[in-house]
Amino acid sequence: MKGIILAGGKGTRLFPSTKIISKQLIPVYDKPMIYYPMSTLMEAEIKEILIISDNRNLNFYKELLGNGKELGLSLKYKVQKEPNGIAEAFLIGEEFIGKDNVALILGDNIFYGQELSKTLLEASKIKKGALIFGYWVANPQDYGVIEIDKNGEILSIEEKPQNPKSNYAIPGIYFYDNDVIELAKRLTPSKRGELEITDLHKEYLKKKQLKVKLLGRGVAWLDSGTHDNLLEASMFIKTIEKRQGLKIGCIEETAYKMGFISKKQLRKIANTLPQNSYSNYIKRIININ
């Protein structure tokens, strides 16, 4: 399975912070925001990743992450000229996806929790159809919402409904079979001129090929797309890291933990980093393993 990180958009909710830089390059506590979704894909054993952003910021991502080789990854980059909707990622990434299945994660979504890696690995094994997640929220009207029956089957999907049929929002990570490319091509732009991810999911639902996995209380889902969300996410990351002494979204550690790189390779990376708390953490990981 291949992975896509959609790091486009104008970041208008974070203006003026995003006036000259993509929001996914803004720090969430001690790391660039994009480190968190990248680490999430890596935990699903995804090594081939496409990063999609606008033309102005793509070179910044290339400078930050390179080709991914030192992390055991293969990173590619594509331009989204205008924010034409989440589902456009599959049209932009058609050549990259090829004949493989694909996972898409939004660049401002952060996931953390017990057994999350196991859940992601199971999702990455999907053979047919699509798999989305459901997450209980207090304000479902702000998200795409799923209605499910007592057997866990999806009855309906609505985008930011005024009267939600449930409290289960759809977080920004999705797993698809290869049919997603052709289904995305059939979509027509919504009233706001975008190819909507909700419409794509409805196409899978029509085919009875859309499954949902509910994320329990042991999983945190953070959307860092507003100033308040960004601050809350940073405070959450800080609290967990200070309490446990373990970092969240450290892509070097994740690469080592997932077996993408050896201890020798991790040590080489650590030795090239500036002397600070981040590099000291990676060196500590080497010494205790």
C-alpha positions in Angstrom: 0.0 0.0 0.0 1.1 3.5 -0.8 0.4 6.7 1.1 -0.5 10.3 0.4 -0.2 13.3 2.6 -2.3 16.2 1.5 -0.6 19.3 2.7 -2.2 21.8 0.4 -4.8 24.4 1.1 -4.4 28.1 1.9 -4.5 27.8 5.7 -6.8 30.8 5.9 -7.9 29.9 9.4 -4.3 30.2 10.6 -3.7 33.6 8.9 -1.4 35.5 9.3 0.9 32.6 10.4 0.3 31.0 7.0 0.8 34.1 4.9 4.2 33.0 3.7 4.4 29.3 4.8 2.2 26.2 4.5 0.4 25.4 7.8 1.8 21.8 7.7 5.3 23.3 8.2 4.2 25.2 11.4 5.5 23.5 14.6 3.2 21.5 16.8 5.1 21.7 20.0 8.6 20.5 19.0 8.2 19.3 15.4 6.8 20.4 12.1 3.2 19.5 11.8 3.8 17.2 8.8 5.9 14.9 11.0 2.8 13.6 12.8 0.8 12.4 9.7 4.0 11.0 8.2 4.7 9.0 11.3 1.1 7.7 11.3 1.5 6.4 7.7 4.8 4.8 8.7 3.1 3.0 11.6 0.9 1.4 8.9 4.1 0.0 7.3 3.8 2.4 4.4 7.1 3.3 2.9 6.2 5.0 -0.4 4.6 8.4 0.3 3.5 11.2 -2.0 3.4 14.7 -0.5 1.0 17.1 -2.2 1.2 20.8 -1.7 1.1 24.1 -3.6 3.9 25.1 -5.9 5.2 27.8 -3.5 5.7 25.4 -0.5 6.7 22.2 -2.2 10.4 23.1 -2.2 10.3 23.7 1.6 9.0 20.1 2.0 11.7 18.8 -0.2 14.3 20.6 1.8 12.8 19.4 5.1 12.3 15.7 4.1 14.4 15.0 1.0 13.8 11.8 -0.8 13.2 9.8 2.4 16.1 7.4 1.7 17.8 7.9 5.1 14.5 6.9 6.8 14.0 3.8 4.6 11.3 5.7 2.7 10.6 6.7 -0.9 9.2 10.2 -0.9 7.7 11.9 -4.0 6.1 15.3 -4.4 3.3 16.7 -6.6 1.7 20.1 -6.9 -1.9 20.9 -6.2 -2.3 24.2 -8.1 -5.5 25.2 -6.2 -7.3 23.7 -3.2 -9.9 21.8 -5.3 -10.9 19.3 -2.7 -9.4 16.4 -0.8 -10.5 13.8 -3.4 -8.4 15.6 -6.1 -5.4 14.0 -4.4 -6.2 10.7 -6.2 -6.2 12.5 -9.6 -3.0 14.2 -8.8 -1.5 11.0 -7.5 -2.8 8.6 -10.2 0.7 7.9 -11.6 2.2 7.5 -8.1 -0.6 5.1 -7.0 -0.3 3.0 -10.1 -2.0 -0.3 -9.5 -1.6 -0.3 -5.7 -4.0 0.4 -2.9 -3.6 3.7 -1.1 -4.0 5.5 2.2 -4.7 9.2 2.4 -4.0 11.4 5.5 -4.6 15.1 5.9 -1.5 17.0 6.8 -3.1 18.7 9.8 -4.4 15.6 11.5 -2.6 14.1 14.5 -3.3 10.6 15.9 -2.1 9.1 19.1 -3.2 6.2 21.2 -2.9 2.7 22.6 -2.7 0.0 19.9 -3.1 2.7 17.2 -0.3 1.1 15.2 -2.1 -2.3 15.3 -5.3 -0.6 14.0 -3.5 1.1 11.2 -1.7 -2.1 10.2 -5.0 -3.9 10.0 -6.5 -1.1 7.9 -3.6 -1.2 5.5 -4.4 -4.9 4.7 -7.6 -3.9 3.0 -8.2 -5.8 -0.2 -11.5 -4.5 -1.6 -13.4 -1.3 -1.0 -12.6 1.5 1.4 -12.1 1.8 5.2 -12.8 5.0 7.2 -12.7 5.6 10.9 -15.4 7.0 13.3 -14.5 9.1 16.2 -16.9 10.4 18.9 -16.9 14.2 19.1 -19.0 16.7 21.0 -19.4 18.9 17.9 -20.2 16.6 15.0 -21.8 19.5 13.0 -18.2 20.6 12.2 -17.2 17.4 10.5 -18.3 14.7 8.1 -20.6 12.5 10.1 -21.5 8.8 9.8 -24.7 7.1 10.9 -24.2 3.4 11.8 -26.6 0.7 12.8 -26.3 -1.8 15.7 -24.2 -4.1 13.6 -21.7 -1.4 12.8 -22.8 -0.9 9.2 -22.8 2.6 7.7 -26.3 3.9 7.0 -25.5 7.4 5.9 -22.8 10.0 5.5 -23.3 13.8 5.8 -20.9 16.7 5.5 -21.2 19.2 8.4 -24.9 18.5 9.0 -27.0 21.0 11.0 -28.8 18.1 12.7 -26.2 15.3 12.9 -27.6 11.7 13.1 -24.7 10.7 15.3 -21.7 12.0 17.2 -19.3 10.0 15.1 -17.1 12.2 13.0 -14.8 11.0 10.2 -11.1 11.8 11.0 -8.7 12.6 8.2 -7.2 9.3 7.4 -8.7 6.9 4.9 -7.7 3.6 3.3 -8.8 2.6 -0.3 -8.5 -0.1 -2.9 -7.3 0.9 -6.4 -10.8 1.7 -7.6 -10.5 5.0 -5.8 -8.8 6.6 -8.8 -11.7 5.9 -11.2 -14.3 6.8 -8.6 -12.6 10.1 -8.0 -12.6 10.8 -11.8 -16.4 10.4 -11.8 -17.0 13.1 -9.1 -18.4 16.5 -9.9 -17.4 19.6 -8.0 -19.6 20.6 -5.1 -21.2 24.0 -4.7 -18.0 25.3 -3.3 -16.1 24.0 -6.4 -14.3 21.1 -4.7 -14.1 17.3 -5.2 -15.5 16.3 -1.8 -14.1 13.3 0.1 -17.7 12.7 1.4 -19.0 12.3 -2.1 -16.2 9.8 -2.8 -17.2 7.8 0.3 -20.8 7.9 -0.8 -19.8 6.2 -4.0 -18.2 3.4 -2.1 -21.3 3.2 0.1 -23.5 2.8 -2.9 -21.4 -0.2 -3.9 -21.7 -1.5 -0.3 -17.9 -1.4 -0.1 -17.4 1.2 2.6 -16.4 -0.1 6.1 -15.9 1.8 9.3 -13.7 1.2 12.3 -14.6 3.0 15.5 -11.7 4.5 17.4 -12.2 4.2 21.1 -11.4 6.4 24.1 -7.8 5.2 24.0 -7.1 7.1 20.8 -6.7 10.9 20.5 -7.5 12.6 17.3 -6.4 16.2 17.0 -7.1 18.6 14.1 -4.6 21.4 14.2 -6.2 23.7 11.6 -7.2 26.6 13.8 -5.2 28.7 16.3 -7.0 27.2 19.2 -6.6 23.7 17.8 -2.9 24.3 17.2 -2.3 25.4 20.7 -4.3 22.6 22.2 -2.4 20.0 20.1 0.9 21.5 21.1 -0.1 21.4 24.8 -1.3 17.8 24.4 2.0 16.7 22.8 4.0 18.5 25.4 2.0 17.0 28.3 2.4 13.4 27.0 6.1 13.8 26.1 7.0 15.4 29.4 5.1 12.8 31.4 6.4 9.7 29.5 9.7 10.9 28.3 8.7 9.5 24.9 8.1 11.6 21.8 5.1 11.6 19.5 5.6 11.9 15.8 9.4 11.5 15.8 9.9 10.1 12.3 13.4 8.9 12.9 12.3 6.8 15.9 9.3 5.5 14.0 11.5 4.4 11.1 13.7 2.5 13.5 10.8 1.0 15.5 9.2 -0.2 12.3 12.4 -1.8 11.0 12.8 0.6 8.1 16.4 1.5 9.2 19.0 -0.2 11.5 20.5 1.1 14.7 23.6 2.0 12.8 21.6 4.1 10.3 19.7 5.8 13.2 23.0 6.7 14.9 24.2 8.2 11.6 21.1 10.4 11.5 21.5 11.4 15.1 25.1 12.5 14.5 24.1 14.8 11.7 21.5 16.7 13.7 22.1 19.8 15.7 22.8 19.4 19.4 19.5 19.9 21.1 16.7 18.0 23.0 15.5 16.3 19.8 18.8 14.8 18.8 19.5 13.9 22.4 16.2 12.0 22.5 17.2 10.0 19.4 20.6 9.2 20.9 18.8 8.0 24.1 16.6 5.7 22.0 19.8 4.2 20.5 21.4 3.6 23.9 18.3 1.9 25.5 17.6 -0.4 22.6 
